[in-house]
Amino acid sequence: MAQFADPTLTRPAYDGSVTTATTPAHSTAEDLLAAHGPVLDEAAAALAGRTYYSRYPESPSPRVYGEGAAEAGLAAYDGLLNSPYAGLEGQPTDGTSVGDEVSPYGPRLGVSYPRLDVDAGLAAALEALPAWRDAGARVRAAVCVEIIDRINKRSFEIANAVMHTSGQPFVMSFQAGGPHAQDRALEAVVAALVEQERVPASVVWEKPGRDAPIRMQKDYRIVPRGVGLVIGCNTFPTWNAYPGLFASLATGNPVVVKPHPRAILPLAISVAVCRAVLAEAGFSPALVQLAPDADGGVLGAELALRPEVAIIDYTGGPGFGGWLEREAGGLGKSVYTEKAGVNSVVVDSVGDLRGALGNLAFSLTLYSGQMCTTPQNIYLPRDGVETDEGHLSFEEFGSRLSAAIERLTGEDTKAVELLGATVNDGVRANAAGLAGLAAEAGGTVVRDSRMVAHPAYADAVVRAPGIVSVDVSREDVYTQECFGPVSFLIGTASTEQSLAQLADTIREHGAMTAAVYSTSEPVLAAAREAAAEGGVALSENLTGAVFVNQTAAFSDYHGTGANPAANAAYTDAAFVANRFRVITSRRHLPA
C-alpha cells in the first residue's frame, strides 16, 4: 500500500534527509504562497516525470526528526488517552460524545470525541466555501502544503495512534501512517493544482472575419462541486484518507471526515491540524470537520445521501462500497471507492530463487497480510518450475516459500516488528481456520498460520502467514478475498493457464496488485498483456528491496480504476478533475 524502508531494522539508518521547515504560526495565505510556491513547482515536476520525489523523510531516526522527537510524540499520544479529545474546538456538536477504540495490542484508548451536529456542520461548511473558492487554486495548494508540513511534525504522535488503532507494527505505522501518507497527500494537492491550472484565468478570443475579427474576452472560473465526504478505513486510516481529503480541499471543496469507528484518533489529530492552519491563514476551520460514529452506526450512509455532499471517498468492504456507488453515485455524486480484491502472483521460472522467495515471504508477512496489496493467489504449474538452483516441484516450491517465511517470523521478538497485530475477529478466524479450509477445498496446509507471542503486549493476537495449496479448479475457494495472513498456492496445468486465471480472476473479482516471475521474455510479454486485460499494475521479477505491496508516491499509481477492486487511482487526473467545474463568462471586445 505504501513504500517502505526495511522495517526489520529496529533502528533505521539515517537516509540523509532533513526535516521540513514550516512557516511561522499565524501566517497569512500570502505568506504560505511565498513559502511553499517552490515546493509546489518541484513536486509538479516530479509528478510530470514520474520520478522519485519525497518531501517527508521516512526514517524515524533522531538525526532526521530531532533528538527526543520520538519520546515527545509518544508523550503526546499518551496525553490524549482516557479523556475527551480537545482538538476540535468550535466544531458544531449535538452535545454528545462517541468513542470506543481498543488497540489490537490490547489496551483501551479511552478517548471520546464530540459528535458532529450534521445540520449545523454542513451549513457551516457551505458558508465557508465561497472565501476558500475565491482564494484561488495556488493559494489553496499552499495552505494544504502547510497543513501537511504541520502533520509531518506530529508524525510520531500519529504513528502511535495508527499503531494502536490499526495493529500495524510501529515502524510501519510511522512510515505508512506518517511520511508516506503525507507524500500521497502532497501528490493529491499537486495533481489537483495541475488540473486546475490547465485552465487559463482569462483569454482574448479572436475569430477571423470578412471585415474585422470578432473579439471576445473569456474568463474561466474554477468552482468546487460541494462538500466532500471521506469515509476512512481501519487498517490504513491516514494513508487511505489523505488523498481524498486533500484532493477535495485543494479543489475548493469543504470536507467532512468520517473515520472508521475503530480508528478515529489518527484522523482526529489530522483534522485538528487542518482546522488550526486554516484559521491561522484567515479561512474558516469549518472547511474540515470530523464526524465520528459508533461501531455499527449509519452516519456514513446518512452523510453520503445528504444533498450538500457532492464527492465521496471510501475505503473498505465491497458491500458498503457497492451501495455508495449505486445509491450515492445514482444521485450524481462523484464516488471514489477502494474495495476488496484478490491479488495474484504467477510463477513460471525463477532466475534468483533465494531473492524471489525472500521478496515473496516479506510481502506475505508484512502487517500479517492485512494490506489491500498483499498477494493472495500464487499460481504455478503442477509440474513445477525451473530455477537457478534447478527444477523445483510444486510441493518443493511451497516448502521453500514456507522456509523463507520461517526465516522472517521464526523468532517471536523479531517477528512482531513485521507482523504487528491482527486487526479484527474476521482476520483471526481466517488465520485460525486453515485446516478446515484445506479440507473443504480438497487441498493441503503447506504452512499453518502460527500464533506469535508479543513480548510487550500479552493481549495482542499475532499470526504468521499460512499457505494452503489447492487445485486451479477450486475457483469457489481462491477467488474470494481471504483477508489476513492467508495465501493460496494454486496448481495449474501450465503458465498459460496461470496467466489466464490471473486475468479472469482480476477482471471478475478485482485486484490492487499482480506479479510475475519468469526468465522468459515471451512469458513476461504475455504477463503484461494479461495484466492489461485484467486492468491491474504488474511487478516483474522482484527480488530486492522493492515489494509488490509497495507503491511510491509521484511515480506509482495505487490502483487503476480498471477492475472491481477500485474505481479510482491515487493519483491520476481522473481522481482530481471531477472535483471541480469550470464556469465561463464572455463578452465582446471592440474590434
N, C-alpha and C positions, 0 to 999 in steps of 0.2 A: 504494500500500500504506500509506503514511503521509502525513500532511500535511507540506508542505514550504514553507519560505521560498524565496525566489528563489535557487537555487544558482548562478545566473550571477554573483552578487555574490561576488567573492573575499574582500572584506572586508565581511561582513554588517553591516547597520545595527543599531544598538542598538535593542532593541524596548521598552525601558522596564521590563523585568522585573528582578527581583533574584534573587540566588541563594537557594536554600533553606537553611534552617538545620537542622542535625541536633542531636540531644541529645548530651550528653557520653558518652564511651565508658564502658562497663560500667554502662549504665543498666539498672535493673530493668524488668520488664514494666509495673509500675505507673507508673514514670517515663514510659515510652513512651506509655502510655494517656493520661496527663495532657498530654503534649506534642503528641500527634497527634490527640486527640479532635476538636478544631475542624476539622482538615483532613478527617477522615472525614465530618463533618457537611456541610461546604461542598461536598465532592466528591459526596456523595449527593444534595444539592440540585441540582447541575448535571446529574447523571445522570437525575434525575427530570424535569427540564425540558428535557433535550437541548440545553442552552445551551453557549456557548463556555466552556471551562474548561481551563486548563493550569497545572500546578504547576511544571513544569520548563521553563525558558526554552530556546527552540530556537536562539537566536543564539549562536554561539561567540565573541562579542565579549569582549575582556578587561574591558569595563565591566560585563559580566554575570557572568562566571565568575572575574574577577580577573586582574590583571597576572601574566603568567608561567604561567597555568594551562595554556595550550596547550603551551608548552615542557616543563612538568613532566609532562604527560600523554604526550608523545612520548618523553621520557626514561624514564618508567615502562614504556612499551611496549618500547622498545629494551632495557631491562634484563631483559625476560623472554625475549629471543631467545637461541637457541643454548644452552639449558640446561634442566634438568628443572624443571617447574613446581612451585613450592614452596608454593602456597596451599591445599593440600588436606590439611594435616597431620591425622592421626587418622582419615582415611577408610580403611576396610579395603581392602587391596590384596593381590593374589596375588604381589607381588614383581617383576612385570614391568612394562614401560612400553610406551607406544604413542604415535605422533605423527609425521606426515609431511606437515605443511601446507606448501604452496607458494603464495606470493602470486600472484594473477592478474597482478600487475605484475612478477613475475619472481623476486624473492628467496625463498629457502627460509627458513621461520621457524626451524626447528631446535629447536622446543620439544617436550619429551617429557612425557607425563602418566602417572601411575600407573594401571594397570588396576584396576578395581574387583573385589574379591572378591565376587562376586554373592551367594553364600550368606550370608556374614558381613554384607554391606551391607544386604541385605533384612531380616535378623534384627535388625540394629541399628535400622533404620527402624521396624519394628514395636514394638520395645522403647521407642522414643522417642514413639510415638503417644499413649499414654494421658495423659501430662502435657500435651502440646500440645492434645489434645482437651479436657481438663478446664479449660484456661486460659480458655475461652470465646471466642465469636466476636469480640468487640470487642478483647480483648487480642491475639488473633492478627492482627487487622487492623492494630492499632497497630504491632506488631512488623514486619509486612510493609511498612508505610509507612516505618519506619526503614531497612529494607533498601533500599528503592527510593531513599530520600534518599542513602544511602551510595553506592549505584551511581551516582547522579547526580554525586556528587563525583568519580567516576572516568570521567566521560563522554569526556574527551579520550583517555585511555588506551584505553578501549573503542572509540572511534571509529577509532583506528589499527588495532586488532585486527580490527574489522569491515572496514575498507578492505582490509586485506591478507589477508583470507580470502574475502571476497565479490567484490571487484573494484569495489565502489561508489566513486564519487569522494568526496573527503574530506568536503566539506560535507554531502553526503547521508549519509555514514557517521556523521557527528556527529549529524545530526538524526534520521534514521530509526533508527540503531543506539543512540542515546542518548536525548534528551528525549522523542521521540515514542514510542519503545518504553516508556519509563518512565511516560508518561501512560497508555498502554494497560495497563501493569501495575497502576497505581493504579485504573484503571477496573474491572479484573477484581476487585481486592480489595474495592472498594466495592460492586460488583454482588453479590459473594458475601455481604458483610455484610448488605446489604438483604434478600436472600432468607432468610438465617438469622434475622434479627431480625423477620421477619414472624411467626415462631412465638413466642408468649409462653413465658416460662420456667415459669410456673405460673398456674393459674386455679382459682377455686372455681366448680364447675358445679352448677346447681340446676335440677331438673325439677319443675314443679308437681305436687303430689299431692293426693289427696282430703282427707287429714287434715293432712299436712305435706309440704313439698317434700323430694325426695330430694337430698341434698347430697353432693358428692364433690370432693376435691381432685385435680386432674390436673396432673402435672408433665411437661414436654416437654424432651427432651434431644436436642441435635444430636450425631450421631455420624458420623465420617468413613467413607468406603467402604473405604479401604485405601491401598495405595501408588499414587501417581500416577507415570506414566511420560511424560516429554516427549521426543519424538524431533525433533531440530532439523533445519533445512534449511541449505543452503549460502549462498543469496542474501541472506536476512534472518535471521541467526542469533539475534539478540536479539528483534527485533520480533515474530517469529512464535512464539518460545518463551515469552516472558514472560506472555502471557495465561493459558496453561495452567498454567505453573509457579505463578503467584500465585493463580489461582482454586483450584487444588488445595490449596496451602498454607494459604490463608485459611479454607478449609472443614475444616481439621483433618487433611489427608492428608499424610504424608511424600511427598517427590518425588525420583525418580531422573531426572536429566537426561542423556540420551544425545545428544550433539551430532552433527552431520554430521561425518564424518572429515576433511573439508577445511575445517571451520570450528569448531574446538574452542575456540580461545583466548578468544573473546568470552564464551562460556558458562562457561568455566573461571573467568574473573575474576568473573562474576556469581555462580556457586556459592560461590566463596570468600567473597564478601561476605555471602551468605546465612548461611553457616556461622558466620562471625565474629559477626554480630549475634545470631543465635540463642543462641550460647554466652554472650555478654555479658548477654542477657536471662534467663538461667537455664534455657534449654532445650538439648536435645541437638543438636549440629550434624549428627547423623545424619538429621535431618529433611530435609536436602537433600544429595544426593550426586551426583557426576559419574561417568558411565560412558562413557569414551571408547573408541572402537573403531577398528581399522584400516580403510582403504578396502577395500570388498568383504567386510567382516566381517558376521556374522549376529547380533551381540549384541542389536540392536533386536528381532529376531524372538524370540530366546531370552527376553528380558525380558518381552516382550508376553504370552507364554504362561505365565509364572510365576504360580502361584496367589495370591501375595501382591499382585500388581499388579491393581488394580481399575479404574483410569482411565488412558486413553492419549490423549495429544495428539500429532498428527502433521501435519507439513507436508512435502510432497514429491510425488514422482511417483505416478501413478494405480495402477501395478502393485502396489507395496507397500502403498499406502493401501487399495486394494480388498481385499488379503489381510488386513490388520488388521481391516477392517470385517467380513469374513466369518468369519475364524478366531477372533480375539480377541472380536469382538462376539458370535459364536456361543456363547462361553463365559460370556456375561452381563456382560462388562466394558463400561464406557462408553467409546466410541471417538469422538473428535472429530478429523475429518480436513479438511485443505485440500489439494486436488489440482490437476490441470491443468484449464484451461478455455479457451474461445475467446471473448474479449471483442469486442463489436461496437459499431459506430457507424453510425447511419442518417443520411444527409444528404438532406433533402427540399428545403429552401430556406434561405438564409442572410441574416440581416439585418445582420451585421457580418462581412464576408468576411475582412478582414485580422485581426480579433481571433480568429475561428474557426480560421483557418489557423495562426496563431501558437500558439493553445492546443493544437491537434491535433499540430503539429510538436513542441512541447515534450513532450507526453505520449508520443510515439513515440521521442523522443531520450533522455529521462531514463534513465540507467543502461543504455543500449543496449537498451532494451526488455525487460530481464531482470526484469520485475516481474509478479506474478500479476494485476495490474490494468491492464497496458498494453493498449491496443486492438490487435487483430489484423485484424479484418474491417471494412472501411469500405464500406457499401452505398450506392450512389446510382444513379438511373435512367440508362440508356444514353443517353437523350435530353438529359441534363444537368440543371442546376439553376438556379433564379433566385436572384440575389444583389443586394446593394445596389450592386454595380458592373456589373450587367447579367447577361445569361444566360451561363453557362459550360457548354461541352460537357463530356462525360465526360472526354475527353482533356485539356481545358484545366484542369479541376479538379485532375487528377493532376499536371499541370505546375506549377500554382500551389502545391500542397502540397509538391512536391519543392523548389520555390524557397524555401519557408518553412523547410524542414529545412536547406537550404544556408545560409540566413542564420544559423542557430544553430550549424552544425557546419563551416562552410567554413574557419575558421581553426583549425588543429590545437591551438594552445596554449589557446584558449578552449574548444574542443570537448571536450577531455578532462575539463574540470571538470563537464561534464554527462554525458558518456558513460561515464566510468570505464573498466573493462577487462572483456573477455568472461570469463566465469567458468569455462567448460569447453570441451572439444573439440566437443561437440554443438552448442553455440551458434555456435561458429566455423564449423562445417560448414554450418549453416543459412544463416548470413550470406554465406558464400562461394559458395553453390550457387544463386543466384537465376536465373542464365541457364538452367541445366538445369531448374530448377523451372518457369520460364515456358514453356520449350519443351515440357515434358511436359504442361503444363496448357493448351496452346494459347493462352497469354497473352502479355503483353508486360512487359518490365522497364521500369517507369516511372522508377525510380531504383535504381541499384545500391548495394550496401552498401559504401561507400568505406572503405578502410583509412586509419586516422588514426595518425600518429606521435606517441607520447607524449614530451614534451620531457624528462621526468625518468626515465622507465623504458623503456629501449630494448627490453626483452623483452616488454612488455605488448602484447597483441593487442587493438586498439581498432577497433571498426567503427561507422560511422554508419548510420542507418536506411536500409533498402532497401524498395522498394514494387514489387509485381507486380500487374498488372491481369489479372483473369480474369472469365469469364462466370459468372453465377449457377448455371449448370447443373453446374459443376465442384465439386460438394459433396465429392467424394473428396479434393480438394486443401485447401480452406479450412476444413473442419470439424474438422481435426486441429490441435492446438496446434503451432505452429512457433515455439518459444521463442527469444527474442532479437530482434535488430533487423530483423525481417521483418514486413511487413503486406501485406494484400491489398486492392486496390481492386476491388470486385465490381460489375459492371454488371447491373442488374435491369431488368425491364420497367416498373416503377412503384414509387413509395414504398410502396404497399400490399404489393407483393411483398417489398420490403426489410424491412418490419416483420414479415411472416410468416416470412421466413428468420431474422430475429433471434430470434423466439420459438421457432421449431422447433430451431434450432441450439443455443440455450442449454438448452432443455428436454432435448435428447438428449445434448449433449456438455458442458454446463456453462459457466459464466462467472462472473467476480467483478464485472465492471462492464459497463455499457451506456450509450450516449449517443445523443442525437438533436439534429439541427439542423433547425429549421423555424420559419417565420414564421406558420404556420397553427395556430390553436388546435385545430381538429378533428384535425389530424395529431398535435399534441402529446398530445391526449387518447388517440388511438389508440396512440401510443407507450407511454403509461403502461399501457394495457391489455396491450400486447404484453410489456412488461417484467414485469407481474404474472403473465401467463400463463407466461412463461419462468422466473419466480422470481429476478429479478435487480434490483439497485438501478439507478436510471436518473438520469443527469445530462442536463440540458436546456440547450442553447444556451450552453455555457461559452465565454466569450471573454476572461475576465480572469485574475486570479492564483489561481484555483482550477482544478484539473485533474482529469480523470476518474480519474487514478491515485490521487488523494488520498482518505483517509478521516480525519476528525477524531475523536479520542477524546472520549468523553462525548456525542457528537452523532451521528456516522455509525456505522452498523453495517458492519463489514467482513465481507462475505459475508452470505448469507441462510440457508443450510442448506436452500434450496428447489430446488436444482439440483445436478447431479452434480459440480460443481467443489468443493463443500464441504458437509459435513453439519452445520455449525455456524456461528455468527456471533459475532464479537467486538463487543460483549459483550452478549448478551441473557440473560434469565433462564434459558433452557434451557441455556446454556453453563455455568452455575454450580450450578443447583439439584439436578442429578443427581449431584453430587459429595458429597452428604451425605444422611443419612437422619434421620428424627425418631422417637425411641423414647418412648412414653408410659408412665408409671406412674400408677395411680389408686387411690384409697382412699376409703371412706366417711367422712363427717364427721357429727358429731352434728346432729340436726335443729334 
